[in-house]
Amino acid sequence: MVHLQSSVFICTYRCAGLMELNVTEAMQMTPPGMIFMTGLLREPESTRPLVFTFVFVIYALTLIANILLVLATFREEELHKPMYIFMCALFMNGIVVSTNTLPRIMYDLVSTNIISFPGCVIQMSFIHTTSLFECFILAAMAADRYVAICKPLHYSSILTSVLAVKICFVLVVISSLMLSGEMVLASLIQLCSKPRIVWMPSCDFMSLTKMSCEDVTINIIYGYVITAVTVFVSLGIIVFSYVRILYDCHKSNQRKSQRKAVSTCVTHFLVLITFYVFFLFMVLHHRIPSSTVIPITIRSTLSSLYYIFPPVLNPIIYGLRTAEIRQSLVKMLKYKVESI
């Protein structure tokens, strides 16, 4: 019966031929306890194979690039340093992010783009936890560069490899604990007669709160607090670190050290820009309620870029700009080829 209702709903949606579908019809046709996701560029239907192929290629590249760099970091003892440990954590986070979202996007392109409420809550929890962790790990990487450049004589005593591993573990725990409250609040939401539609290719907290027929003020406040604390703390550490780095470089008379510092900062800055541009869009786009300002198709596409580009670009940026990682990767691949 549920399958029949889903088929009727998809037929109605396809006949409409627009992303701006009639939400009343969508509400009537969505099976009880299920949520409709607009997905990524599902219309016109003829473009779905091309979109599916693009997402599949990006997902494959993301997995291959991140896994190779993680293996290279583990294999090469010279890379067992705080900076590379933080990079490795970033690569592993990229694997989780893309695996949690891109297969679902591909599934929605070839099948019924309806998800259960528990499935939506679980996906949301993984997305938000990895987002918080990436904010914190980028801040940790900025602090690492500050210590390495501004306090080079004390670097090895202040930040060790063991401490870096502990920091990564603590950041995972903190991110999980911060999101545990959000997950509990989301799981307690009672879906009602409001349109159960996520206007994105994946589930998120604000979309779920809009489906509730009860007062969700606590949910909204909690979401604002978590976002504000994460953004202000992480960006505060990043800005402080870079300001001090630039200030110390300006005072220094050693041009060689200045060039090295700038080169290191540029690599990290590229990763920061890639992440925060899409992350801030994800945070802010719910505060723009009118679809006439940002059409649903554009909104859905831009939100998808958050799951597509940072996980695949991070290993490429660090792989191309970090000589030690390139050398370790070449050495590992050369060893594998020779052993065949």
C-alpha positions in Angstrom: 0.0 0.0 0.0 2.8 2.4 0.9 4.6 1.5 -2.4 1.4 2.3 -4.3 1.0 5.6 -2.5 4.6 6.5 -3.2 4.1 5.6 -6.9 1.0 7.8 -7.2 2.9 10.7 -5.5 5.9 10.4 -7.8 3.5 10.4 -10.8 1.8 13.5 -9.5 5.1 15.2 -9.0 6.5 14.3 -12.4 3.3 15.4 -14.2 3.7 18.8 -12.5 7.1 19.1 -14.1 8.3 21.7 -11.7 10.3 21.9 -8.4 7.7 24.4 -7.1 5.2 21.6 -6.7 1.8 22.0 -5.0 2.6 21.3 -1.4 -1.0 20.4 -0.6 -1.0 17.5 -3.1 2.5 16.5 -1.8 1.1 16.4 1.7 -1.9 14.3 0.7 0.2 11.8 -1.3 3.2 11.3 1.1 2.7 8.1 3.0 2.3 8.5 6.8 5.5 8.8 8.7 7.5 9.5 5.5 9.2 12.6 4.3 9.6 13.8 0.7 13.0 15.2 -0.4 13.2 17.3 -3.5 16.6 15.8 -4.3 19.2 17.2 -6.7 18.1 18.3 -10.2 15.5 15.6 -10.6 13.6 17.7 -13.2 13.6 17.5 -16.1 13.7 13.7 -15.9 16.0 13.4 -19.0 18.9 15.0 -17.1 18.9 12.5 -14.2 21.4 10.0 -15.8 23.8 12.9 -16.4 23.4 14.2 -12.8 23.7 10.6 -11.4 26.9 10.1 -13.4 28.4 13.4 -12.1 27.6 12.6 -8.5 28.9 9.0 -8.9 32.2 10.2 -10.3 32.6 12.8 -7.6 31.9 10.2 -4.9 34.4 7.7 -6.4 37.1 10.4 -6.6 36.3 11.5 -3.1 36.7 8.0 -1.7 39.9 7.2 -3.7 41.6 10.5 -2.9 40.8 10.6 0.8 41.5 6.9 1.4 44.9 7.1 -0.4 46.0 10.1 1.6 44.8 8.5 4.9 46.8 5.4 4.0 49.8 7.4 3.0 49.7 9.3 6.3 49.5 6.1 8.3 52.2 4.4 6.3 54.8 7.1 6.3 56.4 7.6 9.7 57.6 11.1 8.8 54.0 12.2 8.5 53.2 11.2 12.1 53.3 14.8 13.1 50.5 17.0 14.4 49.8 18.9 11.2 49.5 15.7 9.2 47.4 14.0 11.9 44.9 16.9 11.7 44.9 16.6 7.9 44.3 12.8 8.2 41.3 13.5 10.5 40.0 16.0 7.9 40.3 13.4 5.2 38.5 10.7 7.2 35.7 13.3 8.0 35.4 13.8 4.2 34.8 10.1 3.7 32.0 10.1 6.3 30.4 13.3 4.9 30.3 12.1 1.3 29.2 8.5 2.2 26.4 9.9 4.3 25.0 12.1 1.5 26.1 11.3 -2.0 24.8 7.6 -2.2 21.4 8.9 -1.0 21.4 11.6 -3.6 22.1 9.0 -6.3 19.4 6.8 -4.9 16.8 9.6 -5.1 17.7 10.1 -8.7 16.8 6.6 -9.7 14.1 5.7 -7.2 11.5 7.1 -4.9 12.8 10.2 -3.2 11.0 9.5 0.0 12.7 8.9 3.4 11.4 7.6 6.7 11.4 10.0 9.7 14.0 7.9 11.7 16.2 7.7 8.6 16.0 11.5 8.2 16.9 12.0 11.8 19.9 9.7 11.5 21.2 11.3 8.3 20.8 14.8 9.9 22.8 13.7 12.9 25.7 12.5 10.9 25.7 15.6 8.7 25.6 18.0 11.6 28.2 16.1 13.7 30.7 16.0 10.8 30.1 19.7 10.1 30.9 20.6 13.7 33.9 18.4 13.7 35.2 20.0 10.5 34.8 23.5 12.0 36.8 22.4 15.1 39.5 20.5 13.2 40.1 23.5 10.9 40.5 25.6 14.0 42.9 23.1 15.4 44.9 23.2 12.2 45.1 27.0 12.3 46.3 26.9 16.0 48.9 24.3 14.9 50.2 26.6 12.2 50.3 29.5 14.8 52.4 27.5 17.2 54.7 26.1 14.4 55.3 29.6 12.9 55.2 31.9 15.9 56.8 29.6 18.5 59.0 27.3 16.5 61.5 26.5 19.3 58.7 25.3 21.6 56.6 23.6 18.9 57.7 20.0 19.6 57.1 20.5 23.4 53.8 22.3 23.1 52.1 20.1 20.5 53.1 16.4 20.1 51.7 13.7 17.9 50.1 12.0 20.8 48.4 15.2 21.9 47.2 15.8 18.3 45.5 12.4 18.3 43.9 13.1 21.7 42.7 16.5 20.4 41.0 14.8 17.4 39.4 12.3 19.7 38.2 15.0 22.0 36.8 17.0 19.1 34.8 13.9 17.9 33.4 13.5 21.4 32.5 17.2 21.8 30.8 17.3 18.3 28.8 14.2 19.2 27.7 15.5 22.6 26.7 18.9 21.1 24.6 17.2 18.5 23.1 14.6 20.9 20.7 17.2 22.3 19.7 18.1 18.7 19.2 14.5 17.8 16.9 13.9 20.9 14.9 17.0 20.1 14.5 16.0 16.5 13.5 12.5 17.3 10.7 13.9 19.6 9.2 16.0 16.8 5.6 15.0 16.0 4.9 15.2 12.3 1.5 16.6 11.5 -0.5 17.9 8.6 2.1 20.5 7.6 3.9 19.7 4.3 6.5 17.0 5.1 9.0 18.2 2.5 12.7 18.8 2.7 13.6 21.3 0.1 17.1 19.9 -0.2 18.8 16.6 -1.2 19.4 15.7 2.5 17.8 16.1 5.9 18.6 18.9 8.3 17.4 20.1 11.7 15.6 23.2 10.6 13.7 21.3 7.9 12.5 18.8 10.5 11.4 21.6 12.9 9.2 23.1 10.2 7.2 19.8 10.0 6.2 19.8 13.6 2.7 20.5 14.8 3.9 21.4 18.3 5.9 24.3 19.7 9.5 23.9 18.6 10.9 27.1 20.1 13.4 25.1 22.2 14.5 23.2 19.1 15.1 26.5 17.2 17.0 28.1 20.1 19.1 25.0 20.6 20.0 25.0 16.9 20.9 28.7 17.0 23.1 28.2 20.1 24.9 25.2 18.7 25.6 27.0 15.4 26.7 30.3 17.1 29.0 28.6 19.5 30.6 26.5 16.8 31.1 29.3 14.3 32.3 31.9 16.8 34.7 29.6 18.6 36.2 28.0 15.5 36.4 31.3 13.5 37.7 33.1 16.6 40.6 30.7 16.9 41.3 30.8 13.1 41.2 34.6 12.9 43.4 35.0 16.0 45.9 32.5 14.7 46.2 34.1 11.3 46.4 37.6 12.6 49.3 36.6 14.9 51.0 34.7 12.1 50.8 37.8 9.8 51.9 40.1 12.5 54.9 37.9 13.4 55.8 37.5 9.7 55.6 41.3 9.2 58.1 41.8 12.1 60.4 39.0 11.0 63.4 39.8 8.9 63.8 36.2 7.7 62.2 36.2 4.2 62.7 32.5 3.8 60.6 31.8 6.9 58.0 34.3 5.7 57.6 32.6 2.4 57.2 29.2 4.1 54.7 30.6 6.5 52.7 32.2 3.7 52.8 29.1 1.6 51.4 27.0 4.5 48.7 29.5 5.3 47.6 29.8 1.7 47.0 26.0 1.6 44.9 26.1 4.8 43.1 29.3 3.7 42.0 27.6 0.5 40.5 24.8 2.5 38.8 27.2 4.8 37.2 29.2 2.0 36.0 26.0 0.3 34.3 24.8 3.5 33.0 28.0 5.0 31.4 29.4 1.8 29.1 26.4 1.5 28.8 25.9 5.3 27.5 29.5 5.9 25.1 29.1 3.0 23.7 25.9 4.6 23.3 27.9 7.9 21.7 31.0 6.4 19.5 29.7 3.6 16.8 28.6 6.0 16.6 32.2 7.2 15.5 33.2 3.6 11.9 31.8 3.6 10.8 33.1 0.2 11.5 30.8 -2.7 11.3 33.8 -5.0 14.5 35.2 -3.6 16.4 31.9 -4.1 14.5 29.5 -6.3 14.1 26.0 -5.0 16.2 24.5 -7.8 19.1 26.8 -7.1 18.7 26.4 -3.3 18.8 22.6 -3.6 21.8 22.7 -6.0 23.8 25.1 -3.8 23.2 23.0 -0.7 24.4 19.9 -2.5 27.7 21.6 -3.2 28.5 21.5 0.5 28.6 17.7 0.4 30.3 17.5 -3.0 33.2 20.0 -3.2 34.9 20.2 0.3 35.4 16.4 0.6 36.9 16.0 -2.9 38.8 19.3 -2.9 40.5 19.0 0.5 42.7 16.0 -0.5 43.5 17.6 -3.9 44.5 20.9 -2.3 46.7 19.3 0.3 48.0 16.7 -2.0 49.1 19.2 -4.6 50.5 21.8 -2.2 52.1 19.7 0.4 55.4 18.1 -0.8 55.7 15.6 2.1 52.2 14.2 1.3 53.0 14.0 -2.5 56.2 12.2 -1.8 54.6 9.7 0.5 51.8 9.1 -1.9 54.1 8.5 -4.8 56.3 6.2 -2.7 53.3 4.2 -1.6 51.8 3.9 -5.2 55.3 3.0 -6.6 55.6 0.2 -3.9 52.2 -1.2 -4.8 53.0 -1.2 -8.5 56.3 -2.9 -8.0 54.8 -5.6 -5.8 52.2 -6.6 -8.4 
